[in-house]
Amino acid sequence: MSKDEIKSEINKVLDHLSDKALSDLLTFLQNLERKQSISLLDKSTLQKILTEDEDLLHKLAR
């Protein structure tokens, strides 16, 4: 999948998130960006959120 395709898919999901969920996600991403390099722990945390907490993310989007 290309970078543009990934961004498009992410935007589709973001369109369904609540304001609070979007705010929390933005804060999380900004914290990662400030670190300039993502540690292995951060990568695994993000992966866990995206995979194991998928149902929770869907519930937050409602």
PDB file of N, CA, C, O and CB in Angstrom:
ATOM      1  N   MET A   1       0.854  -1.168   0.000  1.00  0.00           N
ATOM      2  CA  MET A   1       0.000   0.000   0.000  1.00  0.00           C
ATOM      3  C   MET A   1       0.907   1.241   0.000  1.00  0.00           C
ATOM      4  O   MET A   1       1.888   1.302   0.742  1.00  0.00           O
ATOM      5  CB  MET A   1      -0.976  -0.008   1.235  1.00  0.00           C
ATOM      6  N   SER A   2       0.574   2.209  -0.826  1.00  0.00           N
ATOM      7  CA  SER A   2       1.379   3.421  -0.911  1.00  0.00           C
ATOM      8  C   SER A   2       1.093   4.346   0.268  1.00  0.00           C
ATOM      9  O   SER A   2       0.100   4.185   0.978  1.00  0.00           O
ATOM     10  CB  SER A   2       1.113   4.147  -2.233  1.00  0.00           C
ATOM     11  N   LYS A   3       1.973   5.308   0.457  1.00  0.00           N
ATOM     12  CA  LYS A   3       1.799   6.276   1.550  1.00  0.00           C
ATOM     13  C   LYS A   3       0.484   7.036   1.401  1.00  0.00           C
ATOM     14  O   LYS A   3      -0.215   7.257   2.389  1.00  0.00           O
ATOM     15  CB  LYS A   3       2.977   7.268   1.585  1.00  0.00           C
ATOM     16  N   ASP A   4       0.142   7.435   0.184  1.00  0.00           N
ATOM     17  CA  ASP A   4      -1.113   8.154  -0.047  1.00  0.00           C
ATOM     18  C   ASP A   4      -2.329   7.283   0.243  1.00  0.00           C
ATOM     19  O   ASP A   4      -3.327   7.767   0.778  1.00  0.00           O
ATOM     20  CB  ASP A   4      -1.174   8.658  -1.480  1.00  0.00           C
ATOM     21  N   GLU A   5      -2.251   6.002  -0.107  1.00  0.00           N
ATOM     22  CA  GLU A   5      -3.350   5.082   0.185  1.00  0.00           C
ATOM     23  C   GLU A   5      -3.519   4.887   1.689  1.00  0.00           C
ATOM     24  O   GLU A   5      -4.638   4.823   2.197  1.00  0.00           O
ATOM     25  CB  GLU A   5      -3.111   3.731  -0.497  1.00  0.00           C
ATOM     26  N   ILE A   6      -2.402   4.795   2.386  1.00  0.00           N
ATOM     27  CA  ILE A   6      -2.452   4.636   3.837  1.00  0.00           C
ATOM     28  C   ILE A   6      -3.068   5.871   4.475  1.00  0.00           C
ATOM     29  O   ILE A   6      -3.924   5.756   5.351  1.00  0.00           O
ATOM     30  CB  ILE A   6      -1.043   4.380   4.410  1.00  0.00           C
ATOM     31  N   LYS A   7      -2.639   7.047   4.043  1.00  0.00           N
ATOM     32  CA  LYS A   7      -3.204   8.290   4.577  1.00  0.00           C
ATOM     33  C   LYS A   7      -4.704   8.371   4.315  1.00  0.00           C
ATOM     34  O   LYS A   7      -5.465   8.812   5.177  1.00  0.00           O
ATOM     35  CB  LYS A   7      -2.499   9.504   3.962  1.00  0.00           C
ATOM     36  N   SER A   8      -5.117   7.957   3.153  1.00  0.00           N
ATOM     37  CA  SER A   8      -6.530   7.971   2.812  1.00  0.00           C
ATOM     38  C   SER A   8      -7.331   7.053   3.731  1.00  0.00           C
ATOM     39  O   SER A   8      -8.410   7.423   4.193  1.00  0.00           O
ATOM     40  CB  SER A   8      -6.724   7.559   1.359  1.00  0.00           C
ATOM     41  N   GLU A   9      -6.807   5.864   3.995  1.00  0.00           N
ATOM     42  CA  GLU A   9      -7.484   4.920   4.877  1.00  0.00           C
ATOM     43  C   GLU A   9      -7.520   5.444   6.314  1.00  0.00           C
ATOM     44  O   GLU A   9      -8.526   5.293   7.007  1.00  0.00           O
ATOM     45  CB  GLU A   9      -6.790   3.552   4.826  1.00  0.00           C
ATOM     46  N   ILE A  10      -6.435   6.052   6.753  1.00  0.00           N
ATOM     47  CA  ILE A  10      -6.398   6.635   8.092  1.00  0.00           C
ATOM     48  C   ILE A  10      -7.444   7.736   8.206  1.00  0.00           C
ATOM     49  O   ILE A  10      -8.158   7.812   9.206  1.00  0.00           O
ATOM     50  CB  ILE A  10      -4.992   7.189   8.411  1.00  0.00           C
ATOM     51  N   ASN A  11      -7.539   8.577   7.204  1.00  0.00           N
ATOM     52  CA  ASN A  11      -8.526   9.659   7.233  1.00  0.00           C
ATOM     53  C   ASN A  11      -9.954   9.130   7.298  1.00  0.00           C
ATOM     54  O   ASN A  11     -10.809   9.739   7.941  1.00  0.00           O
ATOM     55  CB  ASN A  11      -8.363  10.547   6.010  1.00  0.00           C
ATOM     56  N   LYS A  12     -10.220   8.023   6.651  1.00  0.00           N
ATOM     57  CA  LYS A  12     -11.553   7.425   6.719  1.00  0.00           C
ATOM     58  C   LYS A  12     -11.891   7.029   8.157  1.00  0.00           C
ATOM     59  O   LYS A  12     -13.011   7.235   8.624  1.00  0.00           O
ATOM     60  CB  LYS A  12     -11.643   6.195   5.790  1.00  0.00           C
ATOM     61  N   VAL A  13     -10.914   6.465   8.841  1.00  0.00           N
ATOM     62  CA  VAL A  13     -11.126   6.065  10.230  1.00  0.00           C
ATOM     63  C   VAL A  13     -11.265   7.301  11.114  1.00  0.00           C
ATOM     64  O   VAL A  13     -12.142   7.359  11.976  1.00  0.00           O
ATOM     65  CB  VAL A  13      -9.963   5.173  10.727  1.00  0.00           C
ATOM     66  N   LEU A  14     -10.401   8.282  10.899  1.00  0.00           N
ATOM     67  CA  LEU A  14     -10.431   9.494  11.721  1.00  0.00           C
ATOM     68  C   LEU A  14     -11.751  10.233  11.601  1.00  0.00           C
ATOM     69  O   LEU A  14     -12.195  10.867  12.559  1.00  0.00           O
ATOM     70  CB  LEU A  14      -9.296  10.417  11.334  1.00  0.00           C
ATOM     71  N   ASP A  15     -12.381  10.161  10.444  1.00  0.00           N
ATOM     72  CA  ASP A  15     -13.666  10.829  10.239  1.00  0.00           C
ATOM     73  C   ASP A  15     -14.746  10.306  11.182  1.00  0.00           C
ATOM     74  O   ASP A  15     -15.746  10.984  11.418  1.00  0.00           O
ATOM     75  CB  ASP A  15     -14.118  10.657   8.800  1.00  0.00           C
ATOM     76  N   HIS A  16     -14.547   9.103  11.723  1.00  0.00           N
ATOM     77  CA  HIS A  16     -15.550   8.483  12.586  1.00  0.00           C
ATOM     78  C   HIS A  16     -15.230   8.585  14.073  1.00  0.00           C
ATOM     79  O   HIS A  16     -16.037   8.168  14.905  1.00  0.00           O
ATOM     80  CB  HIS A  16     -15.705   7.047  12.216  1.00  0.00           C
ATOM     81  N   LEU A  17     -14.066   9.131  14.421  1.00  0.00           N
ATOM     82  CA  LEU A  17     -13.680   9.230  15.827  1.00  0.00           C
ATOM     83  C   LEU A  17     -14.334  10.439  16.484  1.00  0.00           C
ATOM     84  O   LEU A  17     -14.609  11.447  15.834  1.00  0.00           O
ATOM     85  CB  LEU A  17     -12.154   9.316  15.961  1.00  0.00           C
ATOM     86  N   SER A  18     -14.573  10.318  17.771  1.00  0.00           N
ATOM     87  CA  SER A  18     -15.116  11.450  18.535  1.00  0.00           C
ATOM     88  C   SER A  18     -14.048  12.525  18.686  1.00  0.00           C
ATOM     89  O   SER A  18     -12.864  12.272  18.461  1.00  0.00           O
ATOM     90  CB  SER A  18     -15.624  10.989  19.933  1.00  0.00           C
ATOM     91  N   ASP A  19     -14.473  13.717  19.065  1.00  0.00           N
ATOM     92  CA  ASP A  19     -13.522  14.812  19.281  1.00  0.00           C
ATOM     93  C   ASP A  19     -12.498  14.443  20.349  1.00  0.00           C
ATOM     94  O   ASP A  19     -11.313  14.744  20.205  1.00  0.00           O
ATOM     95  CB  ASP A  19     -14.264  16.096  19.684  1.00  0.00           C
ATOM     96  N   LYS A  20     -12.947  13.797  21.411  1.00  0.00           N
ATOM     97  CA  LYS A  20     -12.053  13.394  22.500  1.00  0.00           C
ATOM     98  C   LYS A  20     -11.037  12.369  22.012  1.00  0.00           C
ATOM     99  O   LYS A  20      -9.851  12.475  22.325  1.00  0.00           O
ATOM    100  CB  LYS A  20     -12.860  12.819  23.676  1.00  0.00           C
ATOM    101  N   ALA A  21     -11.485  11.394  21.259  1.00  0.00           N
ATOM    102  CA  ALA A  21     -10.575  10.368  20.742  1.00  0.00           C
ATOM    103  C   ALA A  21      -9.550  10.990  19.806  1.00  0.00           C
ATOM    104  O   ALA A  21      -8.373  10.630  19.845  1.00  0.00           O
ATOM    105  CB  ALA A  21     -11.359   9.262  20.011  1.00  0.00           C
ATOM    106  N   LEU A  22      -9.990  11.925  18.961  1.00  0.00           N
ATOM    107  CA  LEU A  22      -9.065  12.607  18.053  1.00  0.00           C
ATOM    108  C   LEU A  22      -8.038  13.424  18.827  1.00  0.00           C
ATOM    109  O   LEU A  22      -6.856  13.432  18.485  1.00  0.00           O
ATOM    110  CB  LEU A  22      -9.836  13.513  17.085  1.00  0.00           C
ATOM    111  N   SER A  23      -8.490  14.103  19.857  1.00  0.00           N
ATOM    112  CA  SER A  23      -7.590  14.903  20.681  1.00  0.00           C
ATOM    113  C   SER A  23      -6.542  14.030  21.355  1.00  0.00           C
ATOM    114  O   SER A  23      -5.360  14.372  21.375  1.00  0.00           O
ATOM    115  CB  SER A  23      -8.379  15.681  21.730  1.00  0.00           C
ATOM    116  N   ASP A  24      -6.977  12.904  21.907  1.00  0.00           N
ATOM    117  CA  ASP A  24      -6.046  11.978  22.560  1.00  0.00           C
ATOM    118  C   ASP A  24      -5.055  11.396  21.567  1.00  0.00           C
ATOM    119  O   ASP A  24      -3.868  11.268  21.868  1.00  0.00           O
ATOM    120  CB  ASP A  24      -6.811  10.849  23.249  1.00  0.00           C
ATOM    121  N   LEU A  25      -5.534  11.050  20.401  1.00  0.00           N
ATOM    122  CA  LEU A  25      -4.658  10.502  19.364  1.00  0.00           C
ATOM    123  C   LEU A  25      -3.649  11.548  18.911  1.00  0.00           C
ATOM    124  O   LEU A  25      -2.474  11.232  18.722  1.00  0.00           O
ATOM    125  CB  LEU A  25      -5.482  10.003  18.164  1.00  0.00           C
ATOM    126  N   LEU A  26      -4.087  12.780  18.734  1.00  0.00           N
ATOM    127  CA  LEU A  26      -3.184  13.860  18.335  1.00  0.00           C
ATOM    128  C   LEU A  26      -2.091  14.062  19.380  1.00  0.00           C
ATOM    129  O   LEU A  26      -0.917  14.199  19.036  1.00  0.00           O
ATOM    130  CB  LEU A  26      -3.966  15.168  18.125  1.00  0.00           C
ATOM    131  N   THR A  27      -2.469  14.082  20.630  1.00  0.00           N
ATOM    132  CA  THR A  27      -1.484  14.246  21.704  1.00  0.00           C
ATOM    133  C   THR A  27      -0.468  13.119  21.684  1.00  0.00           C
ATOM    134  O   THR A  27       0.733  13.356  21.816  1.00  0.00           O
ATOM    135  CB  THR A  27      -2.178  14.301  23.069  1.00  0.00           C
ATOM    136  N   PHE A  28      -0.944  11.902  21.520  1.00  0.00           N
ATOM    137  CA  PHE A  28      -0.055  10.740  21.452  1.00  0.00           C
ATOM    138  C   PHE A  28       0.931  10.872  20.290  1.00  0.00           C
ATOM    139  O   PHE A  28       2.130  10.647  20.458  1.00  0.00           O
ATOM    140  CB  PHE A  28      -0.875   9.445  21.307  1.00  0.00           C
ATOM    141  N   LEU A  29       0.428  11.234  19.124  1.00  0.00           N
ATOM    142  CA  LEU A  29       1.285  11.365  17.946  1.00  0.00           C
ATOM    143  C   LEU A  29       2.271  12.516  18.088  1.00  0.00           C
ATOM    144  O   LEU A  29       3.422  12.403  17.665  1.00  0.00           O
ATOM    145  CB  LEU A  29       0.438  11.565  16.699  1.00  0.00           C
ATOM    146  N   GLN A  30       1.834  13.614  18.675  1.00  0.00           N
ATOM    147  CA  GLN A  30       2.740  14.740  18.895  1.00  0.00           C
ATOM    148  C   GLN A  30       3.861  14.361  19.864  1.00  0.00           C
ATOM    149  O   GLN A  30       5.008  14.769  19.686  1.00  0.00           O
ATOM    150  CB  GLN A  30       1.964  15.952  19.431  1.00  0.00           C
ATOM    151  N   ASN A  31       3.526  13.590  20.872  1.00  0.00           N
ATOM    152  CA  ASN A  31       4.556  13.131  21.802  1.00  0.00           C
ATOM    153  C   ASN A  31       5.568  12.245  21.096  1.00  0.00           C
ATOM    154  O   ASN A  31       6.767  12.345  21.357  1.00  0.00           O
ATOM    155  CB  ASN A  31       3.924  12.377  22.974  1.00  0.00           C
ATOM    156  N   LEU A  32       5.108  11.389  20.216  1.00  0.00           N
ATOM    157  CA  LEU A  32       6.025  10.544  19.443  1.00  0.00           C
ATOM    158  C   LEU A  32       6.916  11.401  18.544  1.00  0.00           C
ATOM    159  O   LEU A  32       8.117  11.156  18.430  1.00  0.00           O
ATOM    160  CB  LEU A  32       5.235   9.521  18.593  1.00  0.00           C
ATOM    161  N   GLU A  33       6.325  12.390  17.918  1.00  0.00           N
ATOM    162  CA  GLU A  33       7.074  13.246  17.003  1.00  0.00           C
ATOM    163  C   GLU A  33       8.151  14.034  17.747  1.00  0.00           C
ATOM    164  O   GLU A  33       9.263  14.190  17.244  1.00  0.00           O
ATOM    165  CB  GLU A  33       6.126  14.205  16.274  1.00  0.00           C
ATOM    166  N   ARG A  34       7.828  14.526  18.933  1.00  0.00           N
ATOM    167  CA  ARG A  34       8.786  15.307  19.723  1.00  0.00           C
ATOM    168  C   ARG A  34      10.012  14.492  20.105  1.00  0.00           C
ATOM    169  O   ARG A  34      11.103  15.038  20.264  1.00  0.00           O
ATOM    170  CB  ARG A  34       8.118  15.840  20.978  1.00  0.00           C
ATOM    171  N   LYS A  35       9.834  13.211  20.249  1.00  0.00           N
ATOM    172  CA  LYS A  35      10.959  12.354  20.632  1.00  0.00           C
ATOM    173  C   LYS A  35      11.953  12.199  19.486  1.00  0.00           C
ATOM    174  O   LYS A  35      13.085  11.767  19.705  1.00  0.00           O
ATOM    175  CB  LYS A  35      10.454  10.978  21.075  1.00  0.00           C
ATOM    176  N   GLN A  36      11.549  12.540  18.287  1.00  0.00           N
ATOM    177  CA  GLN A  36      12.368  12.487  17.079  1.00  0.00           C
ATOM    178  C   GLN A  36      12.699  11.068  16.646  1.00  0.00           C
ATOM    179  O   GLN A  36      12.921  10.827  15.459  1.00  0.00           O
ATOM    180  CB  GLN A  36      13.640  13.250  17.295  1.00  0.00           C
ATOM    181  N   SER A  37      12.736  10.146  17.556  1.00  0.00           N
ATOM    182  CA  SER A  37      12.898   8.743  17.181  1.00  0.00           C
ATOM    183  C   SER A  37      11.986   7.938  18.095  1.00  0.00           C
ATOM    184  O   SER A  37      11.934   8.157  19.305  1.00  0.00           O
ATOM    185  CB  SER A  37      14.407   8.268  17.295  1.00  0.00           C
ATOM    186  N   ILE A  38      11.289   7.027  17.501  1.00  0.00           N
ATOM    187  CA  ILE A  38      10.338   6.219  18.255  1.00  0.00           C
ATOM    188  C   ILE A  38      11.081   5.040  18.866  1.00  0.00           C
ATOM    189  O   ILE A  38      11.738   4.270  18.165  1.00  0.00           O
ATOM    190  CB  ILE A  38       9.165   5.732  17.349  1.00  0.00           C
ATOM    191  N   SER A  39      10.967   4.915  20.167  1.00  0.00           N
ATOM    192  CA  SER A  39      11.626   3.794  20.836  1.00  0.00           C
ATOM    193  C   SER A  39      10.882   2.503  20.507  1.00  0.00           C
ATOM    194  O   SER A  39       9.748   2.529  20.031  1.00  0.00           O
ATOM    195  CB  SER A  39      11.684   4.018  22.376  1.00  0.00           C
ATOM    196  N   LEU A  40      11.522   1.409  20.762  1.00  0.00           N
ATOM    197  CA  LEU A  40      10.921   0.101  20.527  1.00  0.00           C
ATOM    198  C   LEU A  40       9.656  -0.045  21.353  1.00  0.00           C
ATOM    199  O   LEU A  40       8.676  -0.619  20.877  1.00  0.00           O
ATOM    200  CB  LEU A  40      11.913  -1.026  20.860  1.00  0.00           C
ATOM    201  N   LEU A  41       9.655   0.464  22.589  1.00  0.00           N
ATOM    202  CA  LEU A  41       8.477   0.388  23.448  1.00  0.00           C
ATOM    203  C   LEU A  41       7.323   1.165  22.839  1.00  0.00           C
ATOM    204  O   LEU A  41       6.191   0.681  22.815  1.00  0.00           O
ATOM    205  CB  LEU A  41       8.794   0.921  24.850  1.00  0.00           C
ATOM    206  N   ASP A  42       7.601   2.371  22.343  1.00  0.00           N
ATOM    207  CA  ASP A  42       6.543   3.171  21.724  1.00  0.00           C
ATOM    208  C   ASP A  42       5.971   2.465  20.504  1.00  0.00           C
ATOM    209  O   ASP A  42       4.759   2.477  20.289  1.00  0.00           O
ATOM    210  CB  ASP A  42       7.073   4.552  21.331  1.00  0.00           C
ATOM    211  N   LYS A  43       6.823   1.859  19.717  1.00  0.00           N
ATOM    212  CA  LYS A  43       6.351   1.134  18.540  1.00  0.00           C
ATOM    213  C   LYS A  43       5.443  -0.014  18.954  1.00  0.00           C
ATOM    214  O   LYS A  43       4.397  -0.239  18.346  1.00  0.00           O
ATOM    215  CB  LYS A  43       7.537   0.605  17.715  1.00  0.00           C
ATOM    216  N   SER A  44       5.846  -0.736  19.988  1.00  0.00           N
ATOM    217  CA  SER A  44       5.029  -1.870  20.403  1.00  0.00           C
ATOM    218  C   SER A  44       3.731  -1.397  21.041  1.00  0.00           C
ATOM    219  O   SER A  44       2.692  -2.038  20.885  1.00  0.00           O
ATOM    220  CB  SER A  44       5.803  -2.759  21.378  1.00  0.00           C
ATOM    221  N   THR A  45       3.785  -0.273  21.761  1.00  0.00           N
ATOM    222  CA  THR A  45       2.577   0.285  22.360  1.00  0.00           C
ATOM    223  C   THR A  45       1.603   0.706  21.276  1.00  0.00           C
ATOM    224  O   THR A  45       0.413   0.400  21.352  1.00  0.00           O
ATOM    225  CB  THR A  45       2.918   1.479  23.266  1.00  0.00           C
ATOM    226  N   LEU A  46       2.096   1.398  20.277  1.00  0.00           N
ATOM    227  CA  LEU A  46       1.244   1.830  19.176  1.00  0.00           C
ATOM    228  C   LEU A  46       0.665   0.621  18.449  1.00  0.00           C
ATOM    229  O   LEU A  46      -0.525   0.601  18.133  1.00  0.00           O
ATOM    230  CB  LEU A  46       2.032   2.718  18.197  1.00  0.00           C
ATOM    231  N   GLN A  47       1.482  -0.371  18.184  1.00  0.00           N
ATOM    232  CA  GLN A  47       0.997  -1.576  17.505  1.00  0.00           C
ATOM    233  C   GLN A  47      -0.074  -2.267  18.337  1.00  0.00           C
ATOM    234  O   GLN A  47      -1.069  -2.745  17.793  1.00  0.00           O
ATOM    235  CB  GLN A  47       2.159  -2.546  17.227  1.00  0.00           C
ATOM    236  N   LYS A  48       0.122  -2.325  19.662  1.00  0.00           N
ATOM    237  CA  LYS A  48      -0.855  -2.958  20.543  1.00  0.00           C
ATOM    238  C   LYS A  48      -2.176  -2.206  20.497  1.00  0.00           C
ATOM    239  O   LYS A  48      -3.242  -2.816  20.420  1.00  0.00           O
ATOM    240  CB  LYS A  48      -0.328  -3.022  21.983  1.00  0.00           C
ATOM    241  N   ILE A  49      -2.104  -0.882  20.545  1.00  0.00           N
ATOM    242  CA  ILE A  49      -3.313  -0.069  20.487  1.00  0.00           C
ATOM    243  C   ILE A  49      -4.059  -0.325  19.182  1.00  0.00           C
ATOM    244  O   ILE A  49      -5.279  -0.489  19.177  1.00  0.00           O
ATOM    245  CB  ILE A  49      -2.968   1.425  20.627  1.00  0.00           C
ATOM    246  N   LEU A  50      -3.333  -0.358  18.100  1.00  0.00           N
ATOM    247  CA  LEU A  50      -3.957  -0.495  16.789  1.00  0.00           C
ATOM    248  C   LEU A  50      -4.508  -1.892  16.535  1.00  0.00           C
ATOM    249  O   LEU A  50      -5.453  -2.053  15.763  1.00  0.00           O
ATOM    250  CB  LEU A  50      -2.965  -0.147  15.718  1.00  0.00           C
ATOM    251  N   THR A  51      -3.932  -2.895  17.170  1.00  0.00           N
ATOM    252  CA  THR A  51      -4.411  -4.259  16.919  1.00  0.00           C
ATOM    253  C   THR A  51      -5.340  -4.754  18.012  1.00  0.00           C
ATOM    254  O   THR A  51      -6.482  -5.121  17.735  1.00  0.00           O
ATOM    255  CB  THR A  51      -3.239  -5.206  16.788  1.00  0.00           C
ATOM    256  N   GLU A  52      -4.868  -4.768  19.247  1.00  0.00           N
ATOM    257  CA  GLU A  52      -5.658  -5.343  20.331  1.00  0.00           C
ATOM    258  C   GLU A  52      -6.832  -4.471  20.737  1.00  0.00           C
ATOM    259  O   GLU A  52      -7.853  -4.988  21.191  1.00  0.00           O
ATOM    260  CB  GLU A  52      -4.786  -5.586  21.521  1.00  0.00           C
ATOM    261  N   ASP A  53      -6.709  -3.173  20.583  1.00  0.00           N
ATOM    262  CA  ASP A  53      -7.759  -2.262  21.016  1.00  0.00           C
ATOM    263  C   ASP A  53      -8.613  -1.758  19.850  1.00  0.00           C
ATOM    264  O   ASP A  53      -9.234  -0.698  19.942  1.00  0.00           O
ATOM    265  CB  ASP A  53      -7.147  -1.089  21.748  1.00  0.00           C
ATOM    266  N   GLU A  54      -8.640  -2.504  18.780  1.00  0.00           N
ATOM    267  CA  GLU A  54      -9.411  -2.107  17.606  1.00  0.00           C
ATOM    268  C   GLU A  54     -10.887  -1.933  17.947  1.00  0.00           C
ATOM    269  O   GLU A  54     -11.518  -0.974  17.503  1.00  0.00           O
ATOM    270  CB  GLU A  54      -9.249  -3.139  16.491  1.00  0.00           C
ATOM    271  N   ASP A  55     -11.434  -2.847  18.726  1.00  0.00           N
ATOM    272  CA  ASP A  55     -12.847  -2.735  19.117  1.00  0.00           C
ATOM    273  C   ASP A  55     -13.087  -1.466  19.925  1.00  0.00           C
ATOM    274  O   ASP A  55     -14.090  -0.780  19.729  1.00  0.00           O
ATOM    275  CB  ASP A  55     -13.283  -3.967  19.931  1.00  0.00           C
ATOM    276  N   LEU A  56     -12.171  -1.158  20.829  1.00  0.00           N
ATOM    277  CA  LEU A  56     -12.304   0.057  21.628  1.00  0.00           C
ATOM    278  C   LEU A  56     -12.248   1.293  20.734  1.00  0.00           C
ATOM    279  O   LEU A  56     -13.027   2.227  20.929  1.00  0.00           O
ATOM    280  CB  LEU A  56     -11.201   0.122  22.699  1.00  0.00           C
ATOM    281  N   LEU A  57     -11.352   1.314  19.770  1.00  0.00           N
ATOM    282  CA  LEU A  57     -11.261   2.448  18.858  1.00  0.00           C
ATOM    283  C   LEU A  57     -12.570   2.621  18.077  1.00  0.00           C
ATOM    284  O   LEU A  57     -13.015   3.745  17.846  1.00  0.00           O
ATOM    285  CB  LEU A  57     -10.078   2.261  17.889  1.00  0.00           C
ATOM    286  N   HIS A  58     -13.171   1.520  17.679  1.00  0.00           N
ATOM    287  CA  HIS A  58     -14.447   1.589  16.973  1.00  0.00           C
ATOM    288  C   HIS A  58     -15.546   2.137  17.883  1.00  0.00           C
ATOM    289  O   HIS A  58     -16.390   2.918  17.443  1.00  0.00           O
ATOM    290  CB  HIS A  58     -14.839   0.203  16.443  1.00  0.00           C
ATOM    291  N   LYS A  59     -15.532   1.724  19.158  1.00  0.00           N
ATOM    292  CA  LYS A  59     -16.528   2.232  20.096  1.00  0.00           C
ATOM    293  C   LYS A  59     -16.331   3.728  20.343  1.00  0.00           C
ATOM    294  O   LYS A  59     -17.307   4.470  20.450  1.00  0.00           O
ATOM    295  CB  LYS A  59     -16.455   1.459  21.424  1.00  0.00           C
ATOM    296  N   LEU A  60     -15.093   4.170  20.432  1.00  0.00           N
ATOM    297  CA  LEU A  60     -14.803   5.592  20.626  1.00  0.00           C
ATOM    298  C   LEU A  60     -15.230   6.412  19.428  1.00  0.00           C
ATOM    299  O   LEU A  60     -15.571   7.589  19.555  1.00  0.00           O
ATOM    300  CB  LEU A  60     -13.322   5.803  20.892  1.00  0.00           C
ATOM    301  N   ALA A  61     -15.211   5.788  18.266  1.00  0.00           N
ATOM    302  CA  ALA A  61     -15.579   6.500  17.046  1.00  0.00           C
ATOM    303  C   ALA A  61     -17.073   6.786  16.980  1.00  0.00           C
ATOM    304  O   ALA A  61     -17.502   7.658  16.224  1.00  0.00           O
ATOM    305  CB  ALA A  61     -15.158   5.702  15.830  1.00  0.00           C
ATOM    306  N   ARG A  62     -17.857   6.075  17.750  1.00  0.00           N
ATOM    307  CA  ARG A  62     -19.311   6.250  17.708  1.00  0.00           C
ATOM    308  C   ARG A  62     -19.771   7.398  18.528  1.00  0.00           C
ATOM    309  O   ARG A  62     -20.970   7.670  18.591  1.00  0.00           O
ATOM    310  CB  ARG A  62     -20.000   5.023  18.168  1.00  0.00           C
TER     311      ARG A  62
END
